């Protein structure tokens, strides 16, 4: 039997959500270094004057959706 079938849905969702959140946030910051000419550009684009809130909200929203989808897939669909 699949190991994911035994785990609780909430634990699966949290595992997928947190891992996706960390990976995508790091990738977005890493690509921002090249897009905005360095760390100062990333700071000005994403992190100052309240811009960090929409940045994190977007990341969190997509991460939760991904976590719910993947947990549902592994828990209920995948054989």
Order of alpha helices (4+ residues) and beta strands (2+ residues): alpha-alpha-alpha-alpha
